[in-house]
Amino acid sequence: MTNDRASVVVIGGPTASGKSEVAAMLAERLDGVVINADSIQLYAALPILSASPQPDLTVRAPHRLYGCLQPERTTTAAEWASWARREIDLAHSANRQPIVVGGTGLYLEALTEGMSDVPPIPEEIRASARADLQNLGNEAFHARLIADDPGSGGLAAGDSHRIVRAWEVLRATGRPLKAWQDTRPADTQRLYRRLAIVPARAALYEACDTRFQRMIEGGALDEVDALVRSGGQAWPVMRTLGASFLADHLAGGIDLTTAIDLGQAATRHYAKRQSTWFRNRYARDARAEIFETPEALLRAI
């Protein structure tokens, strides 16, 4: 692979698929810079529980956009994409290969396909949508959304962030979110090579369970304890998989074994949804490539 100044390697895939290790190895091989595309790994508070790259990986190549946000801070896909493009351009300026890696599909789409110019959503509409979700529950909220916007039927009822976003946009603009997305401008200045690691289901689930257990052994519980003690139980970083269950355990609500079981189950469920997302999206793009193992991806580069 040539170090073309317009080229960007994008590595996606579900959690626990081995993306971070592959990105570090590839960056070492190609004199590259690893750029984070995981919405949770942006935060500094829970590096172990969020599976942020540890020193054994970061020593191999520069890593950007990891641990750069305070835990109470919110951000958007469009904001992240602007940061990522800046890091890509800085890497190109230094004649290094940018390698974007992460499992947040919305971020990767924002980067490679552009973001629609949705007007700012008034805070009263945002607050009302959040309240409705809490009062109605995900299934009823999702059903109401589809009744008014049939094009949102592809959104999972359990994906609270996306169904609330779709409802907010519909209420604020009178247009479905998909109508806005269909008008988004693509990034034509850079050439993206889109790759994904999507392991077989059984192997992926085993990796999810093993990694979560290792996180606990590595200090994840202490991370959550420190965050809760600092008043961060309602902060965005608490969306980290398993964080709420560990916080419940620390508060005396459940035992540690139950918290671990629930965290592992949540991780498996999320990995399944991510796998489905990458398979569906990448199947539509003849230029995108899916690999079952990290080794297969590395052989293809």
C-alpha positions as CSV (number, residue, x, y, z in Angstrom):
1,M,0.0,0.0,0.0
2,T,1.4,3.4,-1.0
3,N,1.4,6.3,1.4
4,D,-0.8,8.5,-0.8
5,R,-1.4,11.9,0.7
6,A,-5.1,11.5,0.0
7,S,-5.5,8.0,1.4
8,V,-7.0,7.1,4.7
9,V,-7.3,3.5,6.1
10,V,-10.6,3.1,8.0
11,I,-10.9,0.0,10.2
12,G,-14.3,-0.7,11.8
13,G,-16.0,-3.6,13.5
14,P,-17.7,-4.7,16.7
15,T,-16.2,-4.3,20.1
16,A,-13.6,-7.0,21.1
17,S,-12.9,-7.8,17.4
18,G,-9.2,-6.9,17.7
19,K,-9.4,-3.5,15.9
20,S,-7.1,-1.6,18.2
21,E,-4.3,-4.2,17.9
22,V,-4.6,-4.3,14.2
23,A,-4.5,-0.6,13.9
24,A,-1.3,-0.4,16.0
25,M,0.4,-3.1,14.0
26,L,-0.6,-1.5,10.8
27,A,0.6,2.0,11.9
28,E,3.9,0.5,12.9
29,R,4.2,-1.1,9.5
30,L,3.2,1.9,7.5
31,D,4.6,4.7,9.6
32,G,1.1,5.6,10.5
33,V,-1.0,7.5,13.0
34,V,-3.9,5.9,14.7
35,I,-7.0,8.1,15.0
36,N,-9.8,7.0,17.3
37,A,-13.4,6.6,16.0
38,D,-15.0,5.2,19.2
39,S,-17.4,7.6,20.9
40,I,-16.6,6.3,24.4
41,Q,-12.8,6.1,24.0
42,L,-12.8,9.9,23.5
43,Y,-13.3,10.2,27.3
44,A,-10.5,10.2,29.8
45,A,-12.3,8.8,32.8
46,L,-12.6,5.0,32.1
47,P,-9.7,3.9,29.9
48,I,-9.8,0.3,31.2
49,L,-13.5,-0.3,31.0
50,S,-13.7,1.5,27.6
51,A,-10.9,-0.8,26.2
52,S,-8.8,2.2,25.2
53,P,-5.4,1.3,23.8
54,Q,-3.0,0.6,26.6
55,P,0.8,1.5,26.6
56,D,1.8,-1.7,24.9
57,L,-0.1,-0.5,21.8
58,T,0.4,3.3,22.1
59,V,4.1,2.9,22.3
60,R,4.1,1.4,18.8
61,A,2.7,4.5,17.0
62,P,1.1,7.9,17.7
63,H,-2.5,7.6,18.8
64,R,-4.9,10.6,18.5
65,L,-8.3,11.5,19.9
66,Y,-8.1,9.1,22.9
67,G,-8.9,10.4,26.3
68,C,-9.3,13.9,25.1
69,L,-12.7,14.7,26.5
70,Q,-13.7,15.4,30.1
71,P,-16.3,12.9,31.3
72,E,-19.1,15.4,31.6
73,R,-18.7,16.7,28.1
74,T,-21.0,15.9,25.2
75,T,-20.1,15.8,21.6
76,T,-21.6,15.0,18.2
77,A,-20.6,12.9,15.2
78,A,-20.1,16.1,13.1
79,E,-17.8,17.5,15.8
80,W,-15.8,14.4,16.0
81,A,-15.5,14.2,12.2
82,S,-14.0,17.7,12.1
83,W,-11.4,16.7,14.7
84,A,-10.7,13.5,12.7
85,R,-10.2,15.3,9.5
86,R,-7.8,17.7,11.2
87,E,-5.8,14.8,12.5
88,I,-5.9,13.1,9.1
89,D,-4.5,16.3,7.4
90,L,-1.8,16.6,10.1
91,A,-0.7,13.0,9.4
92,H,-0.6,13.6,5.7
93,S,1.4,16.8,6.2
94,A,3.9,14.7,8.2
95,N,3.9,12.1,5.4
96,R,2.4,9.5,7.7
97,Q,-0.5,7.1,7.0
98,P,-3.7,8.0,8.8
99,I,-5.5,4.9,10.2
100,V,-8.9,5.6,11.6
101,V,-10.2,2.9,13.9
102,G,-13.4,2.4,15.9
103,G,-16.8,0.8,16.2
104,T,-19.0,3.9,16.2
105,G,-20.7,3.5,12.9
106,L,-22.3,7.0,12.9
107,Y,-18.8,8.5,13.4
108,L,-17.4,6.5,10.4
109,E,-20.3,7.5,8.2
110,A,-19.9,11.2,9.2
111,L,-16.3,11.0,8.2
112,T,-16.5,9.1,5.0
113,E,-20.0,10.2,3.7
114,G,-20.4,13.6,5.3
115,M,-23.1,14.9,7.7
116,S,-26.4,16.4,6.8
117,D,-26.9,20.1,7.6
118,V,-29.6,19.5,10.2
119,P,-30.5,22.8,12.0
120,P,-29.8,23.0,15.8
121,I,-32.5,21.3,17.8
122,P,-34.2,23.6,20.4
123,E,-33.5,22.5,23.9
124,E,-37.2,22.2,24.8
125,I,-37.6,19.6,22.0
126,R,-34.6,17.7,23.2
127,A,-35.8,17.7,26.8
128,S,-39.3,16.6,25.7
129,A,-37.9,13.7,23.6
130,R,-35.8,12.5,26.5
131,A,-38.8,12.7,28.9
132,D,-41.0,10.9,26.4
133,L,-38.5,8.0,26.1
134,Q,-38.4,7.6,29.8
135,N,-42.1,7.7,30.2
136,L,-43.1,5.6,27.3
137,G,-40.2,3.1,27.2
138,N,-38.1,2.3,24.1
139,E,-40.7,0.0,22.4
140,A,-43.6,2.4,22.6
141,F,-41.4,5.4,21.7
142,H,-40.0,3.5,18.7
143,A,-43.5,2.6,17.6
144,R,-44.6,6.2,17.8
145,L,-41.6,7.3,15.8
146,I,-42.3,4.8,13.0
147,A,-46.0,5.8,12.9
148,D,-44.9,9.4,12.0
149,D,-41.7,8.5,10.1
150,P,-41.9,5.0,8.5
151,G,-38.4,5.5,7.2
152,S,-37.1,5.1,10.7
153,G,-38.2,1.5,10.8
154,G,-34.6,0.4,10.3
155,L,-33.6,1.9,13.7
156,A,-33.4,-0.6,16.5
157,A,-35.9,0.1,19.4
158,G,-33.0,-0.4,21.8
159,D,-30.9,2.3,20.3
160,S,-32.1,5.1,22.5
161,H,-29.7,7.7,21.1
162,R,-30.7,7.2,17.5
163,I,-34.4,6.9,17.9
164,V,-34.5,10.0,20.1
165,R,-32.4,11.9,17.5
166,A,-34.8,10.9,14.7
167,W,-37.8,12.1,16.8
168,E,-36.1,15.4,17.7
169,V,-35.2,16.1,14.0
170,L,-38.8,15.3,12.9
171,R,-40.4,17.5,15.5
172,A,-38.0,20.4,15.0
173,T,-37.8,20.5,11.2
174,G,-40.9,18.7,10.0
175,R,-38.6,16.4,7.9
176,P,-37.5,12.9,8.6
177,L,-33.9,12.4,9.6
178,K,-33.3,10.2,6.5
179,A,-34.4,13.1,4.2
180,W,-31.6,15.2,5.7
181,Q,-29.1,12.4,5.5
182,D,-29.8,11.9,1.8
183,T,-28.6,15.4,1.1
184,R,-25.3,15.1,3.0
185,P,-22.2,16.0,1.1
186,A,-19.5,13.3,0.7
187,D,-15.8,14.0,1.4
188,T,-14.2,14.0,-2.0
189,Q,-10.9,15.3,-0.9
190,R,-9.7,12.1,0.6
191,L,-9.7,8.5,-0.5
192,Y,-11.0,6.2,2.2
193,R,-10.2,2.5,2.2
194,R,-13.0,1.0,4.3
195,L,-12.2,-2.2,6.1
196,A,-14.0,-4.1,8.9
197,I,-13.3,-7.0,11.1
198,V,-16.5,-9.0,11.9
199,P,-15.7,-12.3,13.6
200,A,-17.9,-15.3,13.7
201,R,-20.6,-14.9,16.4
202,A,-19.3,-17.6,18.8
203,A,-15.7,-16.3,18.7
204,L,-16.8,-12.7,19.1
205,Y,-19.0,-13.5,22.2
206,E,-16.2,-15.5,23.8
207,A,-13.9,-12.5,23.2
208,C,-16.4,-10.1,24.7
209,D,-16.8,-12.2,27.9
210,T,-13.0,-12.8,28.3
211,R,-12.2,-9.1,27.8
212,F,-14.8,-7.9,30.3
213,Q,-13.5,-10.3,32.9
214,R,-9.9,-9.0,32.3
215,M,-11.1,-5.4,32.6
216,I,-12.5,-6.2,36.1
217,E,-9.2,-7.9,37.1
218,G,-7.3,-4.9,35.6
219,G,-9.0,-2.2,37.7
220,A,-12.3,-1.3,35.9
221,L,-14.3,-1.4,39.2
222,D,-11.9,1.2,40.8
223,E,-12.4,3.4,37.7
224,V,-16.1,3.4,38.1
225,D,-15.9,3.9,41.8
226,A,-13.7,7.0,41.3
227,L,-16.1,8.4,38.7
228,V,-19.2,7.9,40.9
229,R,-17.5,9.5,43.9
230,S,-16.7,12.5,41.7
231,G,-20.5,12.9,41.0
232,G,-20.3,11.5,37.5
233,Q,-23.1,8.9,37.5
234,A,-25.2,10.9,35.0
235,W,-22.3,11.9,32.8
236,P,-22.1,10.7,29.2
237,V,-19.1,8.5,29.9
238,M,-21.4,6.3,32.0
239,R,-22.7,4.9,28.7
240,T,-19.5,2.8,28.7
241,L,-20.6,-0.9,28.5
242,G,-21.0,-2.3,32.0
243,A,-20.4,0.9,33.9
244,S,-24.0,1.2,35.1
245,F,-24.0,-2.4,36.5
246,L,-20.7,-1.9,38.3
247,A,-22.0,1.4,39.8
248,D,-25.1,-0.6,40.9
249,H,-22.8,-3.1,42.6
250,L,-20.8,-0.4,44.3
251,A,-24.1,1.1,45.6
252,G,-25.0,-2.3,47.1
253,G,-27.8,-3.1,44.6
254,I,-26.3,-6.3,43.1
255,D,-23.3,-8.6,43.8
256,L,-20.2,-8.4,41.7
257,T,-20.9,-11.7,39.9
258,T,-24.3,-10.4,38.8
259,A,-22.7,-7.1,37.7
260,I,-20.1,-9.0,35.6
261,D,-22.7,-11.2,34.1
262,L,-24.9,-8.2,33.1
263,G,-21.9,-6.3,31.7
264,Q,-20.8,-9.3,29.6
265,A,-24.4,-9.7,28.3
266,A,-24.6,-6.0,27.4
267,T,-21.3,-6.2,25.6
268,R,-22.4,-9.3,23.6
269,H,-25.6,-7.6,22.7
270,Y,-23.9,-4.4,21.5
271,A,-21.3,-6.5,19.6
272,K,-24.1,-8.3,17.8
273,R,-25.8,-5.0,16.8
274,Q,-22.4,-3.6,15.6
275,S,-21.8,-6.7,13.5
276,T,-25.1,-6.4,11.9
277,W,-24.5,-2.7,11.1
278,F,-21.1,-3.3,9.5
279,R,-22.4,-6.2,7.4
280,N,-25.4,-4.3,6.2
281,R,-23.6,-1.0,5.4
282,Y,-20.5,-2.6,3.9
283,A,-22.5,-4.9,1.7
284,R,-23.9,-1.9,-0.1
285,D,-20.4,-0.6,-0.9
286,A,-18.4,-2.6,-3.5
287,R,-15.2,-0.8,-2.3
288,A,-15.6,-1.9,1.3
289,E,-14.0,-5.1,2.6
290,I,-15.0,-7.3,5.5
291,F,-12.7,-9.8,7.2
292,E,-13.5,-12.5,9.8
293,T,-10.2,-12.2,11.6
294,P,-7.5,-9.6,12.3
295,E,-5.0,-11.8,10.6
296,A,-7.0,-11.9,7.4
297,L,-7.2,-8.1,7.3
298,L,-3.5,-7.7,7.9
299,R,-2.7,-10.1,5.0
300,A,-4.8,-8.0,2.7
301,I,-3.0,-4.7,3.3
